[in-house]
Amino acid sequence: MSELRFDGRVAVVTGAGHGLGRRHALELAARGAKVVVNDLGGDRSGAGSSAGPAQDVVDEITGSGGEAVADPGSVATREGARGIVQTALDAFGGIDIVVNNAGILRDRSFKNMTAEEFDAVIAVHLRGSFLVTSAAWPRLREQGYGRIVNTSSPSGLFGNFGQANYASAKMGLVGLTKTLAQEGVKYGIKVNAIAPIAWTRMTEDLLPADAADRLGPDQVTPLVAYLVHEDNEDSGEVYTVGGGRIAKVVVAEGPGYGQREVLSAEDVRDNWAAVNATDSLTAHRDMGEQMSLLIKRLSS
């Protein structure tokens, strides 16, 4: 079976100075990609900046015979995001792959969370992914090829105490992923999301220390490498990954309850069990499919 190679491809990996992003950048470079290693170099909360982390990863790549350049820009600003993509164009003459991985944490219970803490997390995870992808999108469309991976989280998919900001951003990335997948079809652009469980500096307070080896970033990167390879034809999907396990996650609709007459609150109450039934689930490919099925039922 042939090896998955990225010779001639240019990849941008954000938040690549540590943890998952670092591992993604090293793997893609080892498989022949030219990599832009982006990292602001701040702490987990996003405070501070340093060119050191990104440059350290670049040195590791070039020391092993790979090609990479560092970019210390912030994904949370339009200028920073555009600069990241421009770094790829200036250094390597193109861009084929975007891995949106940059993130920060401002964990706090909802009753104590400030608007500033909410906005800061949204700005990096969700808006940052939008800005970097937006900067790359015209080039990907023009060349008729692209692979994008957005980094969601089980926190976004399933919720997690003390992470209203983080969970909102991560679930927002699911919607962004599914929409971009639809808009990228005619241009050969595949967009998917991962929801990783990995022991990194971002999760060291959430996961037990003895799980570090079993939940290492190296257990996540193989999925990313496949999703951004030209062999992958799936798009608009979300996958949980960690500890050697990968599973597809779907947003699904149950059979529900309904009638052609106007519903009342009493109808809802009396048929609540049917509303909540999950014995038969449908995963719609897009909003249009979900709406067309509803219209079909109404007209039958």
C-alpha positions as CSV (number, residue, x, y, z in Angstrom):
1,M,0.0,0.0,0.0
2,S,1.4,3.4,-1.0
3,E,2.5,6.0,1.5
4,L,0.5,9.2,1.9
5,R,2.8,11.9,0.7
6,F,2.5,15.7,0.4
7,D,5.3,16.4,-1.9
8,G,4.7,19.8,-3.7
9,R,1.9,20.7,-1.2
10,V,2.0,23.8,1.0
11,A,0.3,23.6,4.4
12,V,-0.5,26.2,7.0
13,V,-0.9,25.0,10.6
14,T,-2.1,27.5,13.1
15,G,-1.3,27.2,16.8
16,A,1.6,24.9,15.8
17,G,4.1,25.9,18.5
18,H,2.9,23.3,20.9
19,G,0.8,20.2,21.4
20,L,-1.5,19.1,18.6
21,G,-0.5,21.8,16.1
22,R,3.2,21.0,16.6
23,R,2.6,17.3,15.9
24,H,0.5,18.1,12.8
25,A,3.2,20.3,11.4
26,L,6.0,17.8,12.1
27,E,4.0,15.0,10.4
28,L,3.1,16.9,7.3
29,A,6.6,18.1,6.9
30,A,8.0,14.5,7.3
31,R,5.6,13.5,4.5
32,G,7.0,16.1,2.2
33,A,4.8,19.2,2.7
34,K,6.2,22.7,2.9
35,V,4.8,24.0,6.2
36,V,4.0,27.4,7.6
37,V,4.2,27.0,11.4
38,N,2.0,29.7,12.9
39,D,2.0,30.4,16.6
40,L,1.5,33.7,18.5
41,G,3.6,32.3,21.3
42,G,1.3,33.3,24.2
43,D,0.2,31.3,27.2
44,R,-3.0,29.2,27.4
45,S,-5.1,32.3,28.0
46,G,-3.7,34.0,25.0
47,A,-1.7,36.5,27.0
48,G,1.8,37.4,25.8
49,S,3.6,36.6,22.5
50,S,6.9,35.1,21.4
51,A,8.4,34.0,18.1
52,G,10.2,31.2,19.9
53,P,7.7,28.4,19.9
54,A,7.0,28.6,16.1
55,Q,10.7,28.9,15.3
56,D,11.5,25.9,17.5
57,V,9.2,23.7,15.5
58,V,10.6,25.1,12.2
59,D,14.1,24.3,13.4
60,E,13.0,20.8,14.3
61,I,11.6,20.4,10.8
62,T,14.5,21.8,8.9
63,G,16.9,19.9,11.1
64,S,15.3,16.7,9.8
65,G,15.6,17.8,6.2
66,G,12.1,19.3,5.8
67,E,11.0,22.7,4.6
68,A,9.2,25.2,7.0
69,V,8.9,28.8,7.9
70,A,7.6,30.4,11.1
71,D,4.8,32.9,11.4
72,P,4.1,34.6,14.7
73,G,0.9,36.3,13.6
74,S,-2.4,36.4,15.5
75,V,-5.3,34.5,13.9
76,A,-7.7,36.7,15.8
77,T,-7.0,39.8,13.6
78,R,-7.6,40.2,9.9
79,E,-4.1,41.5,9.4
80,G,-2.6,38.6,11.2
81,A,-4.7,36.0,9.3
82,R,-3.9,37.5,6.0
83,G,-0.2,37.7,6.9
84,I,-0.2,33.9,7.7
85,V,-1.5,33.1,4.3
86,Q,0.9,35.6,2.7
87,T,3.8,33.9,4.4
88,A,2.9,30.7,2.6
89,L,2.6,32.5,-0.7
90,D,5.9,34.4,-0.2
91,A,7.9,31.5,1.1
92,F,6.5,28.6,-1.0
93,G,4.4,30.2,-3.8
94,G,1.1,28.7,-2.9
95,I,-1.2,27.2,-0.3
96,D,-3.1,23.9,-0.5
97,I,-3.8,22.9,3.1
98,V,-5.1,24.8,6.1
99,V,-5.3,23.3,9.6
100,N,-7.1,25.6,11.9
101,N,-5.7,24.6,15.3
102,A,-5.0,27.8,17.2
103,G,-6.8,28.2,20.5
104,I,-6.9,29.6,24.0
105,L,-8.7,28.9,27.2
106,R,-10.6,31.3,29.5
107,D,-12.5,28.7,31.6
108,R,-15.0,30.0,34.2
109,S,-18.5,29.0,35.3
110,F,-21.1,30.8,33.4
111,K,-22.3,32.9,36.3
112,N,-18.8,34.3,36.7
113,M,-17.8,34.6,33.0
114,T,-17.3,38.0,31.6
115,A,-18.2,39.2,28.1
116,E,-14.5,39.8,27.6
117,E,-13.7,36.2,28.4
118,F,-16.4,35.0,26.1
119,D,-15.3,37.2,23.2
120,A,-11.6,36.4,23.6
121,V,-12.2,32.7,23.1
122,I,-14.6,33.2,20.2
123,A,-12.1,35.5,18.6
124,V,-9.3,32.9,18.4
125,H,-11.2,29.7,17.9
126,L,-14.1,30.6,15.7
127,R,-13.4,34.0,14.2
128,G,-9.7,33.0,13.8
129,S,-10.6,30.0,11.8
130,F,-12.9,32.1,9.7
131,L,-10.3,34.7,9.1
132,V,-7.5,32.4,8.1
133,T,-9.7,30.3,5.9
134,S,-11.1,33.5,4.3
135,A,-7.6,34.6,3.5
136,A,-6.8,31.3,1.8
137,W,-10.2,30.7,0.2
138,P,-9.7,32.8,-3.0
139,R,-6.5,30.9,-3.8
140,L,-8.0,27.5,-3.1
141,R,-11.0,28.3,-5.4
142,E,-8.8,29.6,-8.1
143,Q,-6.6,26.5,-8.2
144,G,-9.6,24.1,-7.9
145,Y,-8.1,22.3,-4.9
146,G,-7.9,22.6,-1.2
147,R,-8.1,20.7,2.1
148,I,-9.1,22.3,5.4
149,V,-9.4,20.8,8.8
150,N,-11.1,22.8,11.7
151,T,-10.4,21.8,15.3
152,S,-13.7,21.4,17.2
153,S,-14.0,19.7,20.6
154,P,-16.1,17.2,22.5
155,S,-16.8,20.3,24.7
156,G,-18.6,21.9,21.8
157,L,-20.4,18.7,20.7
158,F,-21.5,17.6,24.1
159,G,-21.0,20.5,26.5
160,N,-18.6,20.9,29.4
161,F,-19.0,22.7,32.7
162,G,-17.1,26.0,32.9
163,Q,-16.6,26.2,29.1
164,A,-19.5,28.2,27.8
165,N,-17.2,30.3,25.7
166,Y,-15.0,27.4,24.4
167,A,-18.0,25.1,23.7
168,S,-19.8,27.9,21.8
169,A,-16.8,28.5,19.6
170,K,-16.2,24.8,19.0
171,M,-19.8,24.0,18.0
172,G,-19.7,27.1,15.8
173,L,-16.8,25.5,14.0
174,V,-19.1,22.5,13.1
175,G,-21.5,24.9,11.4
176,L,-18.7,26.6,9.6
177,T,-17.2,23.3,8.5
178,K,-20.5,22.0,7.1
179,T,-21.2,25.3,5.2
180,L,-17.8,25.6,3.7
181,A,-17.9,21.9,2.6
182,Q,-21.0,22.8,0.6
183,E,-19.6,25.9,-0.9
184,G,-16.3,24.2,-1.7
185,V,-17.8,21.3,-3.7
186,K,-17.5,22.8,-7.2
187,Y,-13.9,24.0,-6.4
188,G,-12.4,20.7,-5.2
189,I,-12.2,22.0,-1.6
190,K,-12.8,19.4,1.1
191,V,-13.5,20.8,4.6
192,N,-13.8,18.6,7.7
193,A,-13.6,19.0,11.5
194,I,-12.0,17.0,14.3
195,A,-12.9,16.9,18.0
196,P,-9.7,15.6,19.6
197,I,-9.2,14.2,23.1
198,A,-5.5,14.7,23.8
199,W,-3.2,15.5,26.7
200,T,-1.6,18.9,25.9
201,R,-0.9,22.1,27.9
202,M,-4.5,23.1,27.0
203,T,-6.0,20.0,28.7
204,E,-3.5,19.1,31.4
205,D,-6.0,20.4,34.0
206,L,-8.8,18.4,32.6
207,L,-7.2,15.0,32.0
208,P,-5.3,12.8,34.4
209,A,-1.5,13.0,34.2
210,D,-1.2,9.3,33.8
211,A,-3.2,9.5,30.6
212,A,-0.5,11.6,28.9
213,D,1.1,8.7,27.0
214,R,-2.2,7.1,26.0
215,L,-3.8,10.4,24.9
216,G,-0.8,11.9,23.1
217,P,-1.2,14.3,20.1
218,D,0.4,11.5,18.0
219,Q,-2.9,9.6,18.3
220,V,-4.7,12.5,16.7
221,T,-2.4,13.6,13.9
222,P,-2.9,10.5,11.6
223,L,-6.6,11.5,11.1
224,V,-5.6,15.1,10.3
225,A,-3.0,13.8,7.8
226,Y,-5.5,11.7,6.0
227,L,-8.2,14.4,5.9
228,V,-5.9,16.9,4.3
229,H,-4.5,14.4,1.8
230,E,-5.7,14.4,-1.8
231,D,-7.0,10.8,-1.4
232,N,-9.7,12.0,1.0
233,E,-12.9,12.7,-0.8
234,D,-15.2,13.1,2.3
235,S,-16.2,16.6,3.3
236,G,-18.5,18.3,5.8
237,E,-17.8,15.6,8.4
238,V,-16.9,15.7,12.1
239,Y,-14.8,13.0,13.8
240,T,-13.9,12.5,17.4
241,V,-10.4,11.2,17.8
242,G,-8.1,10.2,20.7
243,G,-6.4,7.3,22.4
244,G,-6.2,5.3,19.1
245,R,-10.0,5.6,18.4
246,I,-11.7,7.5,15.6
247,A,-15.5,7.9,15.3
248,K,-17.8,9.9,13.1
249,V,-20.1,12.3,14.9
250,V,-23.4,13.2,13.3
251,V,-26.1,15.8,14.0
252,A,-29.2,13.8,13.6
253,E,-33.0,14.3,13.7
254,G,-35.4,11.8,15.3
255,P,-38.7,10.8,13.7
256,G,-40.5,13.4,15.8
257,Y,-44.2,14.1,16.2
258,G,-46.4,16.3,14.0
259,Q,-49.7,16.8,12.4
260,R,-51.0,19.0,9.6
261,E,-53.2,21.0,11.9
262,V,-51.7,23.8,14.0
263,L,-50.0,22.5,17.1
264,S,-50.9,23.7,20.6
265,A,-48.8,23.7,23.7
266,E,-51.0,20.8,25.0
267,D,-50.3,18.8,21.9
268,V,-46.6,19.2,22.6
269,R,-47.0,18.2,26.2
270,D,-49.2,15.1,25.4
271,N,-46.8,13.9,22.8
272,W,-43.5,14.8,24.4
273,A,-42.3,11.2,24.3
274,A,-42.7,11.0,20.6
275,V,-40.9,14.4,20.2
276,N,-38.0,13.0,22.1
277,A,-37.9,9.5,20.4
278,T,-34.5,8.5,19.0
279,D,-35.3,5.0,17.7
280,S,-34.9,6.2,14.1
281,L,-32.5,8.9,13.3
282,T,-31.8,10.8,10.1
283,A,-28.5,12.7,9.5
284,H,-29.3,15.3,6.8
285,R,-26.6,16.2,4.3
286,D,-27.6,19.9,4.5
287,M,-30.4,22.2,5.6
288,G,-32.1,22.0,2.2
289,E,-32.6,18.3,2.6
290,Q,-34.0,18.7,6.1
291,M,-36.5,21.4,4.9
292,S,-37.5,19.4,1.8
293,L,-38.5,16.4,3.9
294,L,-40.6,18.7,6.1
295,I,-42.3,20.3,3.1
296,K,-42.9,16.8,1.6
297,R,-44.6,15.6,4.9
298,L,-46.8,18.8,5.0
299,S,-48.0,18.3,1.4
300,S,-48.7,14.5,1.7
